[in-house]
């Protein structure tokens, strides 16, 4: 089971360091079997370079080793902090920052060529959801254009856009339907994200084809995130 915290533009160098100290103590004392990963802002990377219990990942990058790309981070910078896991395709980058599928595929292939773990996000807007499962799947599979779904270090995160940061998670039946359909064509691990919290996580990870969760706002408080981790770990034992 993989449990991923996406901080987005939250936390600082100092607060992320304190967060990691607490979560590592929790993981040691509770003997957690799940894989835990944290995706902090770039500025928090130096706070913990040699964690044995928590994997660090990057929320974004530009597909170069280094270069004249103002305001961006290349793989030379990620390598300095031992980062080998990246998030690609998140709906906030697709919608707010206008990343096209061609840009996303370029980033994916660069990360693949550098042997990085890739958490690849897909999801549908509300109008597609309301049009039914056939429209949903057509929309989701279009987001795999240019993506090698056989890449051995690929993890797919299904995040319905209308559920991200809204507090409104998809119901279990809706999640199950989509994950089952994805698993028929894609054999990689599948995560669910979209307002995952302490109240709904048990029903989500109990689904047959759910291999973990990508947690946003509910991961920002370390005590709350630890409760989510413990709840998942107890279910899977």
C-alpha positions as CSV (number, residue, x, y, z in Angstrom):
1,X,0.0,0.0,0.0
2,X,1.4,3.4,-1.0
3,X,0.4,6.5,0.9
4,X,1.4,9.9,-0.6
5,X,1.2,13.4,0.9
6,X,1.1,16.2,-1.6
7,X,1.8,19.5,0.2
8,X,1.3,21.7,-2.9
9,X,2.2,25.3,-2.0
10,X,2.1,24.6,1.8
11,X,4.7,24.2,4.5
12,X,8.1,25.7,4.8
13,X,11.7,24.5,5.2
14,X,11.3,24.6,9.0
15,X,7.8,23.2,9.3
16,X,8.5,20.3,6.8
17,X,11.5,19.4,8.9
18,X,9.4,19.3,12.0
19,X,6.8,17.3,10.1
20,X,9.3,14.7,9.1
21,X,10.7,14.3,12.6
22,X,7.2,13.5,13.9
23,X,6.2,11.2,11.1
24,X,9.4,9.2,11.2
25,X,9.0,8.7,15.0
26,X,5.5,7.5,14.4
27,X,6.5,5.1,11.7
28,X,9.3,3.6,13.8
29,X,7.1,3.2,16.9
30,X,4.1,1.7,15.1
31,X,6.0,-0.6,12.7
32,X,4.0,0.6,9.6
33,X,4.3,-1.6,6.5
34,X,2.9,0.8,4.0
35,X,5.2,2.9,1.7
36,X,5.0,6.6,2.7
37,X,6.0,9.4,0.5
38,X,5.9,13.2,0.9
39,X,5.9,15.7,-1.9
40,X,6.8,19.1,-0.4
41,X,7.6,22.5,-2.0
42,X,11.0,22.7,-3.6
43,X,12.3,24.9,-0.8
44,X,11.8,22.1,1.7
45,X,14.0,19.5,0.0
46,X,17.1,20.1,2.1
47,X,15.3,19.5,5.4
48,X,15.8,15.7,5.3
49,X,18.1,14.1,2.8
50,X,18.6,10.7,4.2
51,X,15.2,9.5,5.5
52,X,15.0,5.8,5.9
53,X,11.2,5.7,6.4
54,X,9.8,8.4,4.1
55,X,10.4,8.9,0.4
56,X,10.7,12.4,-0.9
57,X,9.2,13.4,-4.3
58,X,9.0,16.5,-6.5
59,X,5.6,18.1,-7.4
60,X,7.0,19.4,-10.6
61,X,10.1,19.8,-12.8
62,X,11.2,21.0,-16.2
63,X,12.4,18.2,-18.6
64,X,16.0,19.2,-18.7
65,X,19.1,18.3,-16.7
66,X,19.8,22.0,-16.4
67,X,19.5,25.0,-18.6
68,X,18.2,28.5,-19.2
69,X,14.7,28.0,-18.0
70,X,13.8,30.8,-15.6
71,X,12.0,29.8,-12.5
72,X,12.1,26.1,-13.2
73,X,13.8,23.1,-11.6
74,X,15.8,20.5,-13.6
75,X,17.0,17.1,-12.8
76,X,20.4,18.4,-11.7
77,X,18.7,20.1,-8.8
78,X,16.5,17.0,-8.0
79,X,19.6,14.7,-8.0
80,X,21.4,16.9,-5.5
81,X,18.7,16.0,-2.9
82,X,18.4,12.4,-3.9
83,X,14.9,12.9,-5.4
84,X,14.0,10.1,-7.8
85,X,10.2,10.3,-7.7
86,X,8.0,12.9,-9.5
87,X,4.4,13.9,-9.8
88,X,3.2,14.5,-13.4
89,X,-0.2,15.4,-14.9
90,X,-1.9,16.8,-11.8
91,X,-5.1,18.6,-12.8
92,X,-4.0,21.9,-11.2
93,X,-1.0,21.9,-13.6
94,X,-3.2,20.9,-16.5
95,X,-5.9,23.5,-15.8
96,X,-4.3,26.4,-14.0
97,X,-0.8,26.3,-15.6
98,X,-2.1,25.1,-19.0
99,X,0.1,22.1,-19.4
100,X,-1.0,20.3,-22.6
101,X,-0.9,16.6,-23.1
102,X,2.2,17.0,-25.3
103,X,4.0,18.9,-22.5
104,X,3.0,16.2,-20.0
105,X,4.1,13.4,-22.2
106,X,7.4,15.1,-22.8
107,X,7.9,15.4,-19.0
108,X,6.9,11.7,-18.6
109,X,9.4,10.5,-21.2
110,X,12.2,12.6,-19.7
111,X,11.5,11.2,-16.2
112,X,11.3,7.7,-17.7
113,X,14.6,8.0,-19.5
114,X,16.1,9.0,-16.2
115,X,14.7,6.0,-14.4
116,X,12.5,8.0,-12.0
117,X,9.4,6.8,-10.3
118,X,6.4,8.6,-11.8
119,X,3.1,9.2,-10.1
120,X,0.9,10.1,-13.1
121,X,-2.4,11.8,-12.3
122,X,-5.6,11.5,-14.4
123,X,-9.1,12.8,-13.7
124,X,-12.3,14.1,-15.2
125,X,-14.3,17.3,-14.6
126,X,-17.8,17.3,-13.3
127,X,-19.5,17.7,-16.7
128,X,-17.8,14.5,-17.9
129,X,-18.7,12.7,-14.7
130,X,-22.4,13.6,-15.1
131,X,-22.3,12.2,-18.7
132,X,-21.7,8.7,-17.5
133,X,-19.0,6.0,-17.2
134,X,-18.4,5.7,-21.0
135,X,-17.6,9.4,-21.2
136,X,-15.4,9.2,-18.1
137,X,-13.3,6.4,-19.4
138,X,-12.9,8.0,-22.8
139,X,-11.7,11.2,-21.2
140,X,-9.4,9.3,-18.8
141,X,-7.8,7.2,-21.5
142,X,-7.2,10.3,-23.6
143,X,-4.8,11.4,-20.9
144,X,-2.6,8.4,-21.6
145,X,-1.7,9.8,-25.0
146,X,2.1,9.6,-25.3
147,X,2.4,7.7,-22.0
148,X,4.1,4.3,-21.7
149,X,1.7,2.5,-19.4
150,X,4.1,-0.5,-19.2
151,X,6.8,1.6,-17.6
152,X,7.8,-0.4,-14.5
153,X,8.1,2.6,-12.2
154,X,4.7,4.0,-13.1
155,X,2.0,4.6,-10.5
156,X,-1.3,6.0,-11.7
157,X,-3.3,8.3,-9.4
158,X,-7.0,8.7,-10.3
159,X,-8.2,12.1,-9.0
160,X,-11.6,13.3,-10.2
161,X,-11.1,17.0,-10.7
162,X,-14.4,17.9,-9.1
163,X,-13.3,16.2,-5.9
164,X,-9.8,17.8,-5.5
165,X,-9.7,20.3,-2.6
166,X,-13.5,20.5,-2.5
167,X,-14.2,18.2,0.5
168,X,-16.4,16.2,-1.8
169,X,-14.9,12.8,-2.5
170,X,-16.3,10.4,-5.1
171,X,-18.5,7.7,-3.5
172,X,-17.0,4.3,-3.2
173,X,-19.1,2.8,-6.0
174,X,-17.9,5.6,-8.4
175,X,-14.2,5.0,-7.5
176,X,-14.5,1.3,-7.7
177,X,-16.1,1.4,-11.1
178,X,-13.3,3.6,-12.5
179,X,-10.4,1.7,-10.8
180,X,-11.8,-1.6,-12.1
181,X,-12.0,-0.3,-15.6
182,X,-8.5,1.1,-15.5
183,X,-7.0,-2.1,-14.1
184,X,-8.4,-4.1,-17.1
185,X,-6.1,-2.1,-19.4
186,X,-3.3,-0.9,-17.1
187,X,-1.5,-3.2,-14.8
188,X,0.4,-0.6,-12.8
189,X,-0.5,0.3,-9.2
190,X,-3.5,2.6,-8.8
191,X,-3.9,5.3,-6.2
192,X,-7.0,7.3,-5.5
193,X,-6.9,11.0,-4.7
194,X,-9.6,13.7,-4.2
195,X,-10.6,14.9,-0.7
196,X,-9.2,11.7,0.9
197,X,-9.6,12.1,4.7
198,X,-9.8,10.1,7.9
199,X,-13.5,9.5,7.5
200,X,-13.5,8.0,4.0
201,X,-10.1,6.4,3.6
202,X,-11.1,3.0,5.0
203,X,-13.8,2.5,2.4
204,X,-11.5,3.7,-0.4
205,X,-8.5,1.5,0.4
206,X,-10.8,-1.5,0.9
207,X,-11.6,-1.5,-2.8
208,X,-10.1,-4.5,-4.7
209,X,-8.0,-2.4,-7.2
210,X,-7.0,0.5,-4.9
211,X,-3.3,0.2,-4.1
212,X,-3.1,3.4,-2.1
213,X,-4.0,7.1,-1.8
214,X,-2.7,10.5,-2.8
215,X,-3.7,12.9,0.0
216,X,-3.8,16.6,-0.3
217,X,-5.2,18.9,2.4
218,X,-5.7,16.1,4.9
219,X,-2.0,15.4,4.9
220,X,-0.9,18.9,5.9
221,X,-1.4,18.3,9.6
222,X,1.1,15.6,10.6
223,X,-1.1,14.1,13.4
224,X,-4.0,13.8,11.0
225,X,-1.8,12.2,8.3
226,X,-0.4,9.7,10.9
227,X,-4.0,8.7,11.8
228,X,-4.7,8.1,8.1
229,X,-1.6,6.0,7.8
230,X,-2.4,3.9,10.9
231,X,-6.0,3.4,9.7
232,X,-4.8,2.1,6.3
233,X,-2.1,-0.1,7.8
234,X,-4.6,-1.7,10.2
235,X,-7.0,-2.5,7.4
236,X,-4.3,-4.2,5.2
237,X,-2.8,-6.4,8.0
